[in-house]
Amino acid sequence: IYTLSLHDAFRSATWIKFHLGWAPSISLCQQSYFSREGEVLSMAHAKVRPDFLIQKRVAQDNQYAAAAHYAAQMASVSQVTGWFESKQKYDFGEDQKRNESFIKQEMDSCNEELKIRRRTRLRALYEQEARGYEAELASLGLAVQRSHY
């Protein structure tokens, strides 16, 4: 077995990168396995588990499922947030409409009450003037004849 220390492997990769202008897509450390003594072994001597590809696909599918679940949660949160923000945005307008209708109703009630009070005072004024005229006519010896049908 040809062994290469980690320091030597790094130095070789750096030399190749610097002098040849070429860098491998995966560094030597990622392409190699370490023995118990910390030495780098080549890929040819490594043994791959028989279900490695299946386990890799299962792990990838689990990641996709977790990402889909997270996306669904974020969509739900986004929907609730959108509803709440729109509710806050339009609450002012709804309150304003409610206040305007309440004020209009109050003003209508006040106007009606004012009309009733004015009619009552006017009727009292007419009756007082009529009694005053009748008293004045009575002092002259005259009376008002009312026709009651």
C-alpha positions as CSV (number, residue, x, y, z in Angstrom):
1,I,0.0,0.0,0.0
2,Y,1.3,3.4,-1.0
3,T,0.7,5.8,1.8
4,L,0.9,9.5,1.7
5,S,0.7,11.8,4.7
6,L,-1.9,14.5,4.9
7,H,0.8,17.2,4.7
8,D,2.3,15.6,1.6
9,A,-1.1,15.3,-0.1
10,F,-1.9,18.9,0.5
11,R,1.5,20.0,-0.8
12,S,1.1,17.9,-3.9
13,A,-2.3,19.3,-4.6
14,T,-1.0,22.8,-4.1
15,W,2.0,22.2,-6.4
16,I,-0.3,20.8,-9.2
17,K,-2.6,23.8,-8.8
18,F,0.2,26.4,-8.9
19,H,2.5,24.9,-11.6
20,L,0.0,23.4,-13.9
21,G,-2.9,25.9,-13.5
22,W,-5.2,23.0,-12.9
23,A,-7.2,22.3,-9.8
24,P,-9.1,19.0,-9.3
25,S,-12.8,19.5,-8.6
26,I,-12.4,17.4,-5.4
27,S,-9.3,17.8,-3.3
28,L,-7.0,14.9,-2.5
29,C,-8.2,14.8,1.0
30,Q,-11.8,14.2,-0.1
31,Q,-10.8,11.5,-2.6
32,S,-8.8,9.6,-0.1
33,Y,-9.6,7.7,3.1
34,F,-7.6,7.9,6.3
35,S,-6.2,4.8,8.0
36,R,-6.2,4.5,11.8
37,E,-2.7,5.9,11.9
38,G,-3.8,9.1,10.2
39,E,-2.3,8.2,6.8
40,V,-4.1,8.8,3.5
41,L,-5.1,5.7,1.5
42,S,-6.1,5.8,-2.1
43,M,-9.7,5.2,-3.3
44,A,-8.7,1.8,-4.9
45,H,-8.1,0.3,-1.5
46,A,-11.4,1.6,0.1
47,K,-14.4,-0.8,0.4
48,V,-17.8,0.7,-0.4
49,R,-20.9,-0.6,1.5
50,P,-23.2,-2.6,-0.7
51,D,-26.3,-0.4,0.1
52,F,-24.3,2.9,-0.1
53,L,-26.3,4.3,-3.1
54,I,-29.6,3.2,-1.6
55,Q,-28.8,4.9,1.7
56,K,-27.6,8.0,-0.2
57,R,-30.9,8.2,-2.1
58,V,-32.9,7.6,1.1
59,A,-31.0,10.4,2.8
60,Q,-31.6,12.7,-0.2
61,D,-35.3,11.9,-0.3
62,N,-35.5,12.6,3.5
63,Q,-33.9,16.0,2.9
64,Y,-36.4,16.7,0.1
65,A,-39.3,15.7,2.3
66,A,-38.0,17.9,5.1
67,A,-37.6,20.8,2.7
68,A,-41.1,20.3,1.4
69,H,-42.5,20.2,4.9
70,Y,-40.6,23.4,5.8
71,A,-41.9,25.1,2.6
72,A,-45.4,24.1,3.5
73,Q,-45.0,25.6,7.0
74,M,-43.6,28.8,5.6
75,A,-46.5,29.1,3.1
76,S,-48.9,28.7,6.0
77,V,-47.1,31.3,8.0
78,S,-47.0,33.6,5.0
79,Q,-50.8,33.2,4.5
80,V,-51.6,33.9,8.1
81,T,-49.2,36.9,8.1
82,G,-50.8,38.3,4.9
83,W,-54.3,38.0,6.4
84,F,-53.2,39.7,9.6
85,E,-51.4,42.5,7.8
86,S,-54.4,43.1,5.5
87,K,-56.7,43.0,8.6
88,Q,-54.5,45.7,10.3
89,K,-54.4,47.7,7.1
90,Y,-58.1,47.8,6.5
91,D,-59.2,48.0,10.1
92,F,-58.7,51.7,10.1
93,G,-61.1,52.2,7.1
94,E,-63.7,49.9,8.7
95,D,-63.5,51.8,12.0
96,Q,-63.7,55.1,10.1
97,K,-66.9,53.9,8.3
98,R,-68.4,52.6,11.5
99,N,-67.6,55.9,13.3
100,E,-69.1,57.9,10.4
101,S,-72.3,55.9,10.4
102,F,-72.5,56.3,14.2
103,I,-72.0,60.0,14.0
104,K,-74.6,60.3,11.2
105,Q,-77.1,58.3,13.3
106,E,-76.4,60.5,16.4
107,M,-76.8,63.7,14.3
108,D,-80.1,62.5,12.9
109,S,-81.3,61.7,16.4
110,C,-80.2,65.1,17.7
111,N,-81.9,66.8,14.8
112,E,-85.2,65.0,15.5
113,E,-85.0,65.8,19.2
114,L,-84.3,69.4,18.4
115,K,-87.3,69.6,16.1
116,I,-89.5,68.1,18.9
117,R,-88.3,70.6,21.4
118,R,-88.7,73.5,19.1
119,R,-92.3,72.4,18.3
120,T,-93.1,72.1,22.0
121,R,-91.7,75.5,22.8
122,L,-93.5,77.1,19.8
123,R,-96.8,75.4,20.8
124,A,-96.2,76.7,24.4
125,L,-95.5,80.2,23.0
126,Y,-98.7,80.2,20.8
127,E,-100.8,79.1,23.8
128,Q,-99.3,81.8,26.0
129,E,-99.9,84.5,23.4
130,A,-103.5,83.1,22.8
131,R,-104.2,83.3,26.6
132,G,-102.7,86.8,26.6
133,Y,-105.0,87.9,23.8
134,E,-108.0,86.3,25.4
135,A,-107.2,88.1,28.7
136,E,-106.8,91.4,26.9
137,L,-110.1,90.8,25.0
138,A,-111.8,89.8,28.3
139,S,-110.6,93.0,29.9
140,L,-112.4,94.8,27.1
141,G,-115.5,92.7,27.6
142,L,-115.0,90.6,24.5
143,A,-114.4,86.9,24.1
144,V,-113.1,84.6,21.4
145,Q,-115.7,82.2,20.0
146,R,-114.3,78.8,19.2
147,S,-116.2,76.5,17.0
148,H,-116.1,72.9,18.1
149,Y,-117.7,70.7,15.5
